[in-house]
Amino acid sequence: RNNRVHEILTDEGSILRAVFGDRLRVNSYHHQAVNNPGKGVSVISRASDGTIEAVEISDHPFAAGVQWHPESMFFTSPCMRELFSLFVRSMLPGTD
């Protein structure tokens, strides 16, 4: 599950763009995916076939949902470790 399966593109100004740049390879294995994001939820990444790969809530300190498994890539991907680090830092007092 730590193998990178396909490439996704990240949207400018998103949390993911700040961490990963404009594209990265992820390990998603879809049997379900976001189709219609709720109110206040922005799509911030898609696969080449248009599948939504990530969303975020911009008025929250750190609300990003991804359709892949960063926990499975933690030991093999510095980028995925950075994603977890950003999440942890956003929860610390005084980081809002």
Backbone as CSV, one residue per row, in Angstrom:
resi,resn,N_x,N_y,N_z,CA_x,CA_y,CA_z,C_x,C_y,C_z
1,ARG,0.806,-1.204,0.000,0.000,0.000,0.000,0.844,1.261,0.000
2,ASN,2.155,1.149,0.073,2.980,2.350,0.036,3.462,2.676,-1.374
3,ASN,3.061,1.876,-2.370,3.444,2.157,-3.755,2.629,3.298,-4.321
4,ARG,3.300,4.164,-5.040,2.610,5.261,-5.706,1.972,4.707,-6.976
5,VAL,0.672,4.933,-7.124,-0.084,4.308,-8.198,-0.334,5.252,-9.367
6,HIS,-0.708,6.493,-9.080,-0.994,7.433,-10.163,-0.725,8.864,-9.721
7,GLU,-0.685,9.755,-10.687,-0.378,11.156,-10.434,-1.655,11.955,-10.229
8,ILE,-1.571,12.937,-9.336,-2.659,13.886,-9.155,-2.103,15.296,-9.308
9,LEU,-2.982,16.229,-9.600,-2.629,17.637,-9.712,-3.247,18.386,-8.542
10,THR,-2.509,19.335,-7.971,-3.006,20.117,-6.845,-3.359,21.518,-7.316
11,ASP,-4.350,22.122,-6.674,-4.793,23.460,-7.043,-3.930,24.532,-6.399
12,GLU,-3.717,25.599,-7.142,-2.951,26.734,-6.644,-3.621,27.306,-5.400
13,GLY,-2.816,27.648,-4.395,-3.321,28.234,-3.167,-3.809,27.224,-2.133
14,SER,-3.741,25.946,-2.450,-4.229,24.924,-1.527,-3.132,24.475,-0.562
15,ILE,-3.571,23.834,0.528,-2.634,23.246,1.478,-1.708,22.271,0.764
16,LEU,-2.291,21.448,-0.109,-1.488,20.430,-0.798,-0.461,21.038,-1.732
17,ARG,-0.807,22.130,-2.419,0.173,22.768,-3.296,1.355,23.256,-2.482
18,ALA,1.086,23.799,-1.283,2.168,24.292,-0.421,3.110,23.167,0.000
19,VAL,2.571,21.971,0.206,3.381,20.840,0.659,4.044,20.118,-0.505
20,PHE,3.270,19.835,-1.557,3.719,18.930,-2.612,4.104,19.592,-3.931
21,GLY,3.736,20.841,-4.117,3.917,21.446,-5.431,2.694,21.154,-6.293
22,ASP,2.839,21.256,-7.600,1.659,21.164,-8.479,1.208,19.746,-8.790
23,ARG,2.028,18.751,-8.509,1.641,17.358,-8.787,2.414,16.402,-7.898
24,LEU,1.828,15.249,-7.681,2.519,14.202,-6.952,1.879,12.859,-7.275
25,ARG,2.586,11.805,-6.928,2.070,10.446,-7.142,1.566,9.923,-5.805
26,VAL,0.382,9.330,-5.845,-0.273,8.861,-4.628,-0.668,7.400,-4.769
27,ASN,-1.139,6.819,-3.677,-1.466,5.402,-3.628,-2.964,5.171,-3.449
28,SER,-3.792,5.902,-4.176,-5.237,5.704,-4.006,-5.721,4.496,-4.799
29,TYR,-6.654,3.807,-4.181,-7.294,2.631,-4.773,-8.793,2.833,-4.591
30,HIS,-9.423,3.469,-5.554,-10.808,3.909,-5.370,-11.832,2.802,-5.553
31,HIS,-12.738,2.744,-4.613,-14.002,2.052,-4.823,-15.131,3.023,-4.488
32,GLN,-14.781,4.158,-3.876,-15.682,5.270,-3.633,-14.875,6.548,-3.747
33,ALA,-15.542,7.649,-4.085,-14.859,8.940,-4.178,-15.863,10.057,-3.959
34,VAL,-15.376,11.206,-3.561,-16.214,12.392,-3.420,-16.751,12.753,-4.796
35,ASN,-18.031,13.053,-4.855,-18.629,13.482,-6.113,-19.131,14.911,-6.020
36,ASN,-19.882,15.221,-4.982,-20.436,16.558,-4.769,-20.012,17.059,-3.399
37,PRO,-18.932,17.852,-3.329,-18.472,18.353,-2.028,-19.553,19.218,-1.374
38,GLY,-19.613,19.180,-0.064,-20.591,19.954,0.677,-20.281,21.438,0.682
39,LYS,-21.186,22.196,1.268,-21.036,23.645,1.383,-19.767,23.981,2.162
40,GLY,-18.979,24.881,1.627,-17.743,25.290,2.278,-16.571,24.363,2.042
41,VAL,-16.768,23.311,1.275,-15.708,22.349,0.978,-15.234,22.582,-0.446
42,SER,-13.933,22.807,-0.613,-13.353,23.074,-1.931,-12.546,21.888,-2.418
43,VAL,-12.693,21.584,-3.674,-11.860,20.560,-4.308,-10.487,21.174,-4.538
44,ILE,-9.434,20.485,-4.111,-8.079,21.020,-4.258,-7.151,20.099,-5.036
45,SER,-7.664,18.945,-5.471,-6.839,18.029,-6.244,-7.726,17.058,-7.005
46,ARG,-7.278,16.731,-8.219,-7.975,15.749,-9.056,-6.948,14.855,-9.746
47,ALA,-7.406,13.657,-10.064,-6.617,12.747,-10.894,-6.859,13.124,-12.356
48,SER,-6.095,12.547,-13.241,-6.221,12.875,-14.670,-7.592,12.506,-15.235
49,ASP,-8.287,11.555,-14.604,-9.627,11.190,-15.083,-10.724,12.054,-14.465
50,GLY,-10.333,13.066,-13.686,-11.294,13.975,-13.074,-11.745,13.577,-11.680
51,THR,-11.336,12.406,-11.204,-11.710,11.963,-9.864,-11.160,12.937,-8.833
52,ILE,-12.009,13.370,-7.918,-11.571,14.247,-6.837,-10.663,13.444,-5.914
53,GLU,-9.471,13.982,-5.678,-8.488,13.307,-4.820,-8.313,13.973,-3.465
54,ALA,-8.693,15.268,-3.361,-8.534,15.955,-2.083,-9.471,17.156,-2.011
55,VAL,-9.859,17.460,-0.778,-10.711,18.620,-0.497,-10.151,19.343,0.719
56,GLU,-10.570,20.611,0.885,-10.208,21.336,2.092,-11.329,22.311,2.453
57,ILE,-11.314,22.717,3.716,-12.220,23.746,4.209,-11.343,24.935,4.548
58,SER,-11.460,25.999,3.777,-10.507,27.106,3.869,-10.617,27.913,5.156
59,ASP,-11.775,27.945,5.813,-11.892,28.749,7.032,-11.574,27.947,8.295
60,HIS,-10.917,26.821,8.146,-10.484,25.986,9.266,-8.959,25.991,9.288
61,PRO,-8.333,25.929,10.468,-6.857,25.957,10.518,-6.195,24.853,9.690
62,PHE,-6.785,23.665,9.685,-6.233,22.587,8.875,-7.310,21.539,8.667
63,ALA,-8.044,21.682,7.610,-9.059,20.689,7.268,-8.827,20.278,5.832
64,ALA,-8.130,19.174,5.672,-7.869,18.631,4.344,-8.229,17.153,4.364
65,GLY,-8.979,16.748,3.373,-9.320,15.342,3.240,-8.716,14.791,1.976
66,VAL,-8.029,13.675,2.073,-7.385,13.089,0.896,-7.969,11.713,0.615
67,GLN,-7.967,11.329,-0.644,-8.547,10.063,-1.087,-7.477,8.978,-1.255
68,TRP,-6.291,9.243,-0.737,-5.250,8.222,-0.775,-4.863,7.891,0.658
69,HIS,-3.808,7.130,0.845,-3.429,6.642,2.175,-2.046,7.147,2.571
70,PRO,-1.956,8.407,3.052,-0.643,8.936,3.446,-0.019,8.157,4.599
71,GLU,-0.850,7.544,5.441,-0.309,6.760,6.557,0.481,5.560,6.074
72,SER,0.123,5.032,4.917,0.855,3.888,4.356,2.155,4.315,3.699
73,MET,2.279,5.606,3.405,3.475,6.120,2.744,4.383,6.880,3.718
74,PHE,4.017,6.892,4.995,4.724,7.690,5.989,6.226,7.403,6.016
75,PHE,6.605,6.148,5.994,8.020,5.792,6.120,8.790,5.886,4.810
76,THR,8.102,5.969,3.692,8.777,6.000,2.388,8.699,7.344,1.696
77,SER,7.913,8.285,2.214,7.710,9.557,1.532,7.895,10.747,2.470
78,PRO,8.947,11.534,2.270,9.122,12.744,3.077,7.933,13.698,2.943
79,CYS,7.315,13.757,1.780,6.155,14.632,1.585,4.990,14.222,2.477
80,MET,4.743,12.932,2.603,3.636,12.483,3.449,3.932,12.747,4.915
81,ARG,5.198,12.625,5.309,5.568,12.976,6.684,5.325,14.462,6.925
82,GLU,5.629,15.282,5.934,5.394,16.720,6.069,3.904,17.030,6.186
83,LEU,3.064,16.312,5.463,1.618,16.494,5.582,1.171,16.231,7.020
84,PHE,1.645,15.159,7.628,1.315,14.857,9.025,1.874,15.932,9.959
85,SER,3.081,16.401,9.689,3.690,17.445,10.529,2.878,18.728,10.490
86,LEU,2.402,19.104,9.313,1.569,20.303,9.193,0.293,20.162,10.005
87,PHE,-0.305,18.991,9.937,-1.516,18.744,10.709,-1.235,18.897,12.204
88,VAL,-0.195,18.263,12.689,0.132,18.321,14.119,0.433,19.761,14.525
89,ARG,1.234,20.472,13.742,1.572,21.865,14.074,0.334,22.748,14.087
90,SER,-0.643,22.486,13.226,-1.848,23.308,13.187,-2.696,23.136,14.444
91,MET,-2.510,22.038,15.163,-3.284,21.771,16.372,-2.620,22.315,17.635
92,LEU,-1.381,22.781,17.512,-0.661,23.311,18.686,-1.194,24.697,19.046
93,PRO,-1.239,25.028,20.331,-1.705,26.361,20.751,-0.854,27.458,20.117
94,GLY,-1.508,28.524,19.725,-0.797,29.685,19.167,-0.417,29.548,17.707
95,THR,-0.945,28.558,17.008,-0.588,28.389,15.592,-1.700,28.799,14.636
96,ASP,-2.759,29.413,15.169,-3.866,29.816,14.299,-3.624,31.107,13.581
